[in-house]
Amino acid sequence: MTAGRGIMHAEMPRQNNDGSANVGMQLWVDLPEKLKDCEPRYRDLRAAEIPEVKVDEGNVTIKIISGQSHGTDSVQELAYTPVWIFDVTIKPGGKVTQPLPVGWNTFAYTLKGSSAFGVGKDQTTVGQYHNVVFEQKGDSVSAEVAKDAKEDGQFLLVAGLPLDQKVVQHGPFVLNSQEEVYQAMLDYQSHSNGFERAKGWQSEIGKSMVH
């Protein structure tokens, strides 16, 4: 989803049939300053549309949500800000090196098992539910899972183009100056400049919480 200007957004994770929470991950990426006032849009990406590649003789599976991996491209035109997102699963004994654009910011979030990132003396093993931030000067990320591991290692690998711009955030508004934030708040309160349809709007979540 590209928020742009004038959008109102609310959501709540759906529970599974057994009453447990439906766990997911949400990533918000800042828009370039010149696109802050773009029209909002939404693109639903189905599982069948996500390319998948296997490397290291099938020991590594990479779901290419956005970007390029081992000669395979994702669906194009998903976002205005260049960002690569991969869902990587490595079997015990498997290893992979994922090339990335030079100078991009990159991090991995571990979802399952333990994965070792880096090579040689710089290699670090990271357990479940940790965030790993990589140096900006690199052009690839290497990862592997020990042969004697009891389970697969799974992580999300995310890389994006640095925007090199000031970020000012207040509540749901993310802009580039305090003045722009004040103006956005005023536009919202006066239902103008893109927020005309916000008058009288109430989310389904808000309705369910009214007693």
C-alpha positions as CSV (number, residue, x, y, z in Angstrom):
1,M,0.0,0.0,0.0
2,T,1.2,3.5,-0.9
3,A,-0.3,5.9,1.7
4,G,0.4,9.2,-0.2
5,R,-1.9,12.0,0.7
6,G,-5.4,11.8,2.2
7,I,-5.6,8.2,3.1
8,M,-7.2,6.8,6.3
9,H,-6.0,3.3,7.2
10,A,-6.8,1.0,10.1
11,E,-6.3,-2.7,10.6
12,M,-6.4,-5.5,13.1
13,P,-4.8,-9.0,12.7
14,R,-7.4,-11.7,12.1
15,Q,-7.5,-14.6,14.6
16,N,-7.1,-18.2,13.4
17,N,-9.9,-20.6,13.9
18,D,-8.3,-22.0,17.0
19,G,-8.3,-18.6,18.6
20,S,-4.5,-17.9,18.2
21,A,-3.2,-14.7,16.6
22,N,-2.4,-14.7,12.9
23,V,1.2,-13.5,13.1
24,G,2.6,-11.4,10.3
25,M,5.2,-8.7,9.6
26,Q,4.5,-5.2,8.5
27,L,7.1,-2.9,6.9
28,W,6.6,0.8,6.3
29,V,8.9,2.5,3.8
30,D,9.2,6.3,3.6
31,L,8.3,8.0,0.4
32,P,10.7,10.4,-1.4
33,E,10.0,14.0,-0.5
34,K,8.7,14.8,-4.0
35,L,6.1,12.0,-3.8
36,K,4.7,12.8,-0.4
37,D,1.5,14.2,-2.0
38,C,1.0,11.4,-4.5
39,E,-2.4,9.7,-4.8
40,P,-2.7,6.6,-2.5
41,R,-2.8,3.2,-4.1
42,Y,-3.0,-0.5,-3.1
43,R,-1.6,-3.6,-4.8
44,D,-2.6,-7.0,-3.4
45,L,0.2,-9.5,-4.0
46,R,-1.0,-13.1,-4.0
47,A,1.2,-16.0,-2.9
48,A,1.0,-17.5,-6.5
49,E,2.5,-14.2,-7.8
50,I,5.7,-14.5,-5.7
51,P,8.5,-16.1,-7.6
52,E,10.6,-18.8,-5.7
53,V,14.1,-20.0,-6.4
54,K,16.1,-22.8,-4.9
55,V,19.9,-22.7,-4.6
56,D,22.6,-24.8,-3.0
57,E,21.2,-28.0,-4.5
58,G,17.8,-27.3,-3.0
59,N,19.0,-26.5,0.5
60,V,18.0,-22.9,0.2
61,T,14.6,-21.6,-0.8
62,I,14.1,-17.8,-1.5
63,K,10.7,-16.3,-2.0
64,I,11.2,-13.1,-4.0
65,I,8.6,-10.7,-2.7
66,S,10.3,-7.7,-4.2
67,G,13.6,-7.4,-6.1
68,Q,15.9,-9.8,-7.8
69,S,17.5,-13.0,-6.6
70,H,19.7,-15.5,-8.6
71,G,18.4,-14.3,-12.0
72,T,14.7,-14.1,-11.1
73,D,12.8,-10.9,-10.8
74,S,9.7,-10.2,-8.6
75,V,6.5,-8.6,-9.8
76,Q,7.3,-5.0,-10.8
77,E,5.8,-1.7,-9.9
78,L,5.0,-2.6,-6.3
79,A,6.3,0.6,-4.6
80,Y,7.7,4.1,-5.5
81,T,10.7,3.6,-3.2
82,P,13.1,0.9,-4.4
83,V,13.1,-1.9,-1.8
84,W,14.0,-5.6,-2.0
85,I,12.3,-8.2,0.3
86,F,13.2,-11.9,0.4
87,D,11.8,-14.7,2.5
88,V,14.7,-17.1,2.9
89,T,14.6,-20.6,4.4
90,I,17.9,-22.6,4.8
91,K,18.0,-26.3,5.6
92,P,20.7,-27.6,8.0
93,G,24.0,-27.5,6.2
94,G,22.7,-25.1,3.5
95,K,24.3,-21.7,2.6
96,V,23.6,-18.8,0.4
97,T,25.0,-15.5,-0.8
98,Q,22.5,-12.9,-1.9
99,P,23.9,-10.0,-4.1
100,L,22.5,-6.5,-3.2
101,P,22.8,-3.0,-4.7
102,V,25.9,-1.2,-3.4
103,G,25.1,1.5,-0.8
104,W,21.7,0.3,0.2
105,N,20.6,-0.1,3.8
106,T,20.0,-3.8,4.6
107,F,18.7,-5.8,7.5
108,A,17.5,-9.4,8.3
109,Y,14.8,-10.4,10.7
110,T,15.1,-14.0,11.9
111,L,11.8,-15.9,12.0
112,K,12.8,-19.4,12.8
113,G,15.8,-21.4,14.0
114,S,19.4,-20.0,14.0
115,S,21.2,-18.6,11.0
116,A,24.9,-17.5,10.8
117,F,25.5,-14.3,8.9
118,G,28.8,-13.2,7.4
119,V,31.9,-15.2,6.5
120,G,35.1,-16.2,8.3
121,K,35.9,-14.4,11.6
122,D,33.1,-11.9,11.0
123,Q,30.4,-14.6,11.0
124,T,27.8,-14.3,13.7
125,T,25.1,-16.8,14.6
126,V,21.7,-15.2,15.4
127,G,18.7,-16.9,17.0
128,Q,14.9,-16.5,16.4
129,Y,13.2,-13.1,16.5
130,H,16.3,-10.9,16.2
131,N,17.1,-8.0,13.9
132,V,20.5,-8.0,12.1
133,V,21.6,-4.7,10.5
134,F,24.4,-4.9,7.9
135,E,27.1,-2.4,6.9
136,Q,26.0,-0.1,4.1
137,K,29.3,-0.5,2.2
138,G,28.7,-4.2,1.3
139,D,27.2,-5.6,-1.9
140,S,26.0,-9.0,-0.6
141,V,24.8,-10.9,2.4
142,S,26.0,-14.4,3.2
143,A,24.1,-16.8,5.5
144,E,24.2,-20.4,6.5
145,V,22.7,-22.9,8.9
146,A,24.9,-25.4,10.8
147,K,24.8,-29.0,9.6
148,D,23.8,-30.2,13.1
149,A,21.0,-27.7,13.5
150,K,17.7,-29.2,14.7
151,E,15.6,-27.1,12.4
152,D,15.7,-24.9,9.3
153,G,16.7,-21.3,9.6
154,Q,14.3,-18.7,8.2
155,F,14.6,-15.0,7.9
156,L,13.4,-11.9,6.0
157,L,16.1,-10.0,4.2
158,V,15.2,-6.4,3.4
159,A,17.3,-3.9,1.5
160,G,16.3,-0.4,0.5
161,L,17.7,2.8,-1.2
162,P,18.6,5.4,1.4
163,L,16.6,8.6,0.8
164,D,18.9,11.0,2.6
165,Q,16.1,13.2,3.7
166,K,14.9,14.6,7.1
167,V,12.0,12.6,8.7
168,V,9.5,14.3,10.9
169,Q,6.8,12.1,12.4
170,H,3.8,12.9,14.5
171,G,1.1,10.3,15.0
172,P,0.3,8.8,11.5
173,F,1.9,11.7,9.6
174,V,5.4,11.3,8.3
175,L,6.8,14.2,6.4
176,N,10.1,16.2,6.0
177,S,9.5,19.3,8.2
178,Q,7.5,20.3,11.2
179,E,5.6,22.8,9.1
180,E,4.5,20.1,6.7
181,V,3.3,18.0,9.7
182,Y,1.3,21.0,11.1
183,Q,-0.3,21.5,7.6
184,A,-1.2,17.8,7.3
185,M,-2.9,17.9,10.7
186,L,-4.8,21.0,9.7
187,D,-5.8,19.5,6.4
188,Y,-7.1,16.4,8.3
189,Q,-9.0,18.4,10.8
190,S,-10.6,20.6,8.1
191,H,-11.2,17.7,5.7
192,S,-9.3,19.4,2.9
193,N,-6.3,18.9,0.5
194,G,-7.0,15.2,0.0
195,F,-8.8,14.5,3.3
196,E,-12.3,15.4,2.1
197,R,-13.6,11.9,2.4
198,A,-12.3,11.6,6.0
199,K,-15.3,13.6,7.3
200,G,-17.5,11.2,9.3
201,W,-15.2,8.3,8.6
202,Q,-14.8,5.6,11.2
203,S,-12.9,2.4,10.9
204,E,-14.5,-1.0,11.4
205,I,-12.1,-1.5,14.3
206,G,-13.3,1.7,15.9
207,K,-17.0,0.7,15.5
208,S,-16.3,-2.7,17.2
209,M,-14.7,-1.0,20.2
210,V,-17.7,1.3,20.9
211,H,-19.8,0.1,23.8
